[in-house]
């Protein structure tokens, strides 16, 4: 598949994060309180992942990390909205 295919699959999975979080919140496996407790770990993990997946350049690291964090927080608001 190559590098481009791998990037396409990774981006596709990343954009499914809010939907997956919403479904997990809807069935009761994720709670808004639980996400609030772990958000710092998620932010650290996203920046570590961005540092590994990008060249050693802070700008490109931010170009990957910021959209992933936005998707995570969108997922948080969807969990908050759909939580029973």
C-alpha positions as CSV (number, residue, x, y, z in Angstrom):
1,X,0.0,0.0,0.0
2,X,2.8,2.4,0.8
3,X,3.2,5.5,2.8
4,X,0.4,7.4,1.1
5,X,-2.1,4.6,1.7
6,X,-1.0,4.3,5.3
7,X,-1.6,8.1,5.8
8,X,-5.0,7.9,4.2
9,X,-6.1,5.0,6.4
10,X,-4.7,6.8,9.5
11,X,-6.6,10.0,8.6
12,X,-9.8,8.1,7.9
13,X,-9.6,6.4,11.3
14,X,-8.8,9.7,13.0
15,X,-12.0,11.3,11.6
16,X,-14.0,8.4,12.9
17,X,-12.9,9.2,16.5
18,X,-15.9,11.5,17.4
19,X,-18.4,8.9,16.0
20,X,-16.7,6.1,17.9
21,X,-16.7,8.1,21.1
22,X,-20.3,9.0,20.7
23,X,-21.3,5.4,20.2
24,X,-19.3,4.3,23.2
25,X,-20.9,7.1,25.3
26,X,-24.3,6.1,24.0
27,X,-23.9,2.4,25.1
28,X,-22.4,3.6,28.5
29,X,-18.7,2.7,28.1
30,X,-17.6,6.3,28.1
31,X,-18.8,9.0,30.4
32,X,-18.2,12.7,30.2
33,X,-16.7,12.6,33.7
34,X,-14.3,9.8,32.6
35,X,-13.2,11.8,29.6
36,X,-12.6,14.9,31.7
37,X,-10.4,12.9,34.0
38,X,-8.2,11.6,31.2
39,X,-8.0,14.6,28.8
40,X,-4.5,15.5,29.9
41,X,-3.2,12.0,29.1
42,X,-4.9,12.1,25.7
43,X,-3.3,15.5,24.9
44,X,0.1,14.1,25.8
45,X,-0.5,11.0,23.8
46,X,-1.6,12.9,20.8
47,X,1.6,15.1,20.9
48,X,3.8,12.0,21.3
49,X,2.0,10.3,18.4
50,X,2.4,13.5,16.3
51,X,6.1,13.6,17.2
52,X,6.6,10.0,16.1
53,X,4.6,10.3,12.8
54,X,6.0,13.6,11.5
55,X,9.5,14.9,10.6
56,X,11.4,16.6,13.5
57,X,9.7,19.9,12.9
58,X,7.4,21.5,15.5
59,X,5.2,23.1,12.8
60,X,4.3,19.8,11.1
61,X,3.8,18.2,14.6
62,X,1.2,20.9,15.3
63,X,-0.4,20.4,11.9
64,X,-1.1,16.8,13.0
65,X,-1.8,17.3,16.7
66,X,-4.3,20.2,16.5
67,X,-6.8,18.5,14.3
68,X,-6.6,15.3,16.3
69,X,-7.2,17.2,19.5
70,X,-10.2,19.0,17.9
71,X,-11.6,15.7,16.9
72,X,-11.2,14.4,20.4
73,X,-12.9,17.3,22.0
74,X,-15.7,17.1,19.4
75,X,-16.1,13.5,20.5
76,X,-16.2,14.7,24.1
77,X,-19.1,17.1,23.4
78,X,-20.9,14.3,21.4
79,X,-20.5,12.0,24.4
80,X,-21.9,14.7,26.7
81,X,-24.8,15.3,24.3
82,X,-25.7,11.6,24.0
83,X,-24.9,10.3,27.5
84,X,-27.9,8.8,29.3
